Amino acid sequence: IQKKYCQTILEYLKKDQFPKAFSLLKKQWVVPAVDIEKFEIQTTKQLTSLKQVFGKPLHVKFIREDEIPDVSLKYLYVIKYEKALSKYSFGSLSYI
């Protein structure tokens, strides 16, 4: 998993470009495509509702990288909205 990949997915989500975000996810996730499609529907509904409460998304911010050498890597991001933050994490196991 790469930071640029994660950043791109979140930028698509911020811009309501859900099909583009999930198309990228399908290329990397080990989850069956049918489950990713269900997750896309759920995410679309939740992020649309989130905007109604938190206002429009302003920007994506990388927060930190957590690594357990030879075991896992995780990136933490937030999307800053007008009234709040929403946290996102991406991770992988045995990346080395």
LUMVEXLUM-276787 format. One record per residue (C-alpha): x, y, z; residue in three letters. Coordinates in nm, 3 decimals. Each point is the difference from the previous one (the first is absolute). Example, Ala and Ser with C-alpha at 12.3 -4.5 7.8 and 13.67 -1.06 7.14 Angstrom:
<pts>
{{1.230; -0.450; 0.780}; 'ala'}
{{0.137; 0.344; -0.066}; 'ser'}
</pts>
This chain:
<pts>
{{0.000; 0.000; 0.000}; 'ile'}
{{0.134; 0.344; -0.090}; 'gln'}
{{-0.079; 0.344; 0.140}; 'lys'}
{{-0.076; 0.142; -0.345}; 'lys'}
{{-0.256; -0.278; -0.058}; 'tyr'}
{{-0.173; 0.077; 0.333}; 'cys'}
{{0.008; 0.376; -0.062}; 'gln'}
{{-0.156; -0.047; -0.345}; 'thr'}
{{-0.286; -0.210; 0.139}; 'ile'}
{{-0.077; 0.262; 0.265}; 'leu'}
{{0.014; 0.285; -0.254}; 'glu'}
{{-0.259; -0.188; -0.209}; 'tyr'}
{{-0.219; -0.050; 0.308}; 'leu'}
{{0.032; 0.367; 0.090}; 'lys'}
{{-0.121; 0.094; -0.350}; 'lys'}
{{-0.291; -0.252; 0.007}; 'asp'}
{{0.170; -0.206; -0.270}; 'gln'}
{{-0.093; -0.327; 0.168}; 'phe'}
{{0.025; -0.229; -0.307}; 'pro'}
{{0.359; 0.116; -0.063}; 'lys'}
{{0.098; -0.053; 0.364}; 'ala'}
{{-0.146; -0.348; 0.013}; 'phe'}
{{0.143; -0.096; -0.337}; 'ser'}
{{0.344; 0.064; 0.150}; 'leu'}
{{-0.088; -0.192; 0.316}; 'leu'}
{{-0.108; -0.304; -0.201}; 'lys'}
{{0.351; -0.021; -0.147}; 'lys'}
{{0.166; -0.037; 0.341}; 'gln'}
{{-0.252; -0.149; 0.244}; 'trp'}
{{-0.022; -0.372; 0.063}; 'val'}
{{-0.371; 0.039; 0.079}; 'val'}
{{-0.232; -0.150; -0.267}; 'pro'}
{{-0.125; 0.253; -0.256}; 'ala'}
{{-0.364; -0.059; 0.099}; 'val'}
{{0.080; 0.106; 0.359}; 'asp'}
{{0.188; 0.307; -0.121}; 'ile'}
{{-0.306; 0.099; -0.204}; 'glu'}
{{-0.218; -0.024; 0.312}; 'lys'}
{{0.255; 0.207; 0.190}; 'phe'}
{{-0.004; 0.260; -0.280}; 'glu'}
{{-0.378; 0.041; 0.030}; 'ile'}
{{0.024; 0.032; 0.379}; 'gln'}
{{0.292; 0.245; -0.018}; 'thr'}
{{-0.177; 0.217; -0.258}; 'thr'}
{{-0.305; 0.031; 0.226}; 'lys'}
{{0.206; 0.068; 0.314}; 'gln'}
{{0.229; 0.261; -0.155}; 'leu'}
{{-0.298; 0.179; -0.154}; 'thr'}
{{-0.162; 0.016; 0.345}; 'ser'}
{{0.329; 0.107; 0.157}; 'leu'}
{{0.017; 0.304; -0.230}; 'lys'}
{{-0.348; 0.106; 0.110}; 'gln'}
{{0.115; 0.006; 0.364}; 'val'}
{{0.368; 0.104; -0.026}; 'phe'}
{{-0.017; 0.227; -0.305}; 'gly'}
{{0.203; -0.035; -0.316}; 'lys'}
{{0.334; -0.181; 0.003}; 'pro'}
{{0.290; 0.244; -0.020}; 'leu'}
{{0.315; -0.212; -0.027}; 'his'}
{{0.170; -0.332; 0.064}; 'val'}
{{0.284; -0.002; 0.253}; 'lys'}
{{0.256; -0.275; 0.061}; 'phe'}
{{0.051; -0.044; 0.376}; 'ile'}
{{0.248; -0.281; 0.057}; 'arg'}
{{0.149; -0.332; -0.098}; 'glu'}
{{0.010; -0.292; 0.243}; 'asp'}
{{0.232; -0.288; -0.077}; 'glu'}
{{0.078; -0.331; 0.161}; 'ile'}
{{0.311; -0.109; -0.191}; 'pro'}
{{-0.054; -0.308; -0.220}; 'asp'}
{{-0.361; -0.027; 0.120}; 'val'}
{{-0.224; 0.295; -0.085}; 'ser'}
{{-0.026; 0.357; -0.120}; 'leu'}
{{-0.287; 0.242; 0.065}; 'lys'}
{{-0.071; 0.355; -0.119}; 'tyr'}
{{-0.233; 0.233; 0.187}; 'leu'}
{{-0.180; 0.287; -0.175}; 'tyr'}
{{-0.279; 0.245; 0.075}; 'val'}
{{-0.237; 0.181; -0.226}; 'ile'}
{{-0.061; 0.349; 0.138}; 'lys'}
{{-0.359; 0.116; -0.036}; 'tyr'}
{{-0.134; 0.347; 0.076}; 'glu'}
{{-0.113; -0.109; 0.348}; 'lys'}
{{0.191; -0.320; 0.085}; 'ala'}
{{0.258; -0.263; -0.096}; 'leu'}
{{-0.050; -0.352; -0.129}; 'ser'}
{{0.278; -0.257; 0.057}; 'lys'}
{{0.113; -0.266; -0.249}; 'tyr'}
{{0.266; -0.267; 0.027}; 'ser'}
{{0.154; -0.226; -0.262}; 'phe'}
{{0.212; -0.298; 0.091}; 'gly'}
{{0.168; -0.309; -0.130}; 'ser'}
{{0.155; -0.309; 0.153}; 'leu'}
{{0.331; -0.160; -0.094}; 'ser'}
{{0.083; 0.275; -0.245}; 'tyr'}
{{0.371; -0.083; -0.002}; 'ile'}
</pts>
